[in-house]
Amino acid sequence: MSNQENHQAEPKPLDCEHEHGLRSVPNLAQSTLERAARIFQALGDPGRLRLLAILAQDETCVSELAALLKEELSTVSHRLRLLRAEGIVQRRRVGRHVHYSLLDHHVQELLQNAFEHAEEGSTEANQSQPNQERENHHER
């Protein structure tokens, strides 16, 4: 890296008319930010989220997950491998079967919050849609 890339220019002050509060940048390690980003990337797929919604209810074996999702065993296994690599799920072997569950309460709460937030957002979008249609109708 060159010296120019290492040295960041001082930001210009914002030309605002309101007073800014005294805030600080949260002291988060780069590794923490990168880990959080990988978790969100792993959660960023509807198929994996559907799988996690089942696991949020209870520990489930891979073959039951495949049957519930009506998907190939290899597809479900691939998703579980990725989620396990990111520390989102854990596995437990019982004889020939492998059972998966959410890793801990943090994952459970993250999923619950995400689903609740998504439902609130879709409700708000549905409520604003008739207003938008009325506005568009008046513009004609």
N, C-alpha and C positions, 0 to 999 in steps of 0.2 A: 504494500500500500504506500502511496506517495504521501508526503507531508500535507498536501492539499486535501487528500481524502480523510486523513486523520483529524485535521483541524476543521472544526465546524465554525462557520461565520456566526457572529453574534446576531441574534434575531433583532430586527428593527422593532421599536416600540409600536404597539397598535395605536391607531389614531381613533380612540373611542371617546365618546362623550360621557360615558358612565364610569363610576369608580369600580375598580377590580378588587375582589376580595383577596385576602392573603392566603394563597394556597401553595402547597408544595407538591412536587412530583412524588408519588408513592415510591418507597424504597423497595423495589422488587428486583431480585437478581435476574440477569438475562436468562439464566437457565430455567428459572421459574416461569418467565414469560413464554419461553420456547416450549416448555412442557405443557402449559395451559393451552397454547395454540395447537399442539398435537392432539390434545384431548378433544378440543372443539372440532378439529378436522375429522377425528374418528367418529364423532357424534353427528357429523354433517351429512348423513346419508339416510334417507327414509327407511331403507331396508334394515339397516343396523338399528335405527331407532325403534322400529316395530319389534325387532328381536329383544331389545333392551326393555321395552314395555312389558313383554311377557316375563322376562327375568325379574322385573321389579315386583311382580306378584309373588314369585317363589323360585327356588332352585329348580332347574329343568334339565333333563338329559337331551343330548343333541338330536337323537332320533325323534323325540317328542316335539322339539322345536321345529324340525323339518316338516313334520306332519301338520303341526298347527299353522305354519306359514305356507304350506303347500309348495315347498321349494326342495330342490335337490339337497341331499346331505352334504355334498361337497361345497355348495354355495353357503350353507349355514356354517359349516366348519371354517371356511375361509373368513367369514365375517367374525366369528368368535376368536379366531387366531389373532386378527388385527386388534380387536377390542381387548384381548388379554395382553397383547404386547404393549398396549398403551395404559395398562393398569386400571381398566374399567370393569373387567369381569375376572372371576377366578374359576378354576375348575377343580373337580374332585372326582376321582375314579372310584367306581363301585363295580367290582367284577369287570365285565366287558363294557360297561356303560360309563360315559363321561358326563358328569352333571356340571352345569354352569350356574353361577349366581353373580349378582352384582358384587363388586369388591367390598364396598362399605356404604355407610349411611351418606357420605358425601355424594357418591354417584346417584344414590336414590333421590336425594334432595335436588341435585342438579337436573335430573330428568323430570321430576315432579314440577319444578319451577319452569323448566323449558316448555313442558306440555301446557301448563296453566297459562303461561305468557302467550303461547301460540293461540290458544283458544280465546283469550281475551282480545288479542289482536284481530282474529278473524271475526269475532262478534262486533268489534268496533268498525271494522271494514264493512261488514254487512249493514250496520246501522247507518253508516255514512253514505252508502251506495244509493239508497233512495233519494237522499238529499242531492247528490250529484246528478242523478237522473232528472230531478225536478229543475235543477239549475240549467242543465243542458237543454231541457225542453223550453224553458223561458228564453234561452238565447236564440232559438230558431226563429 
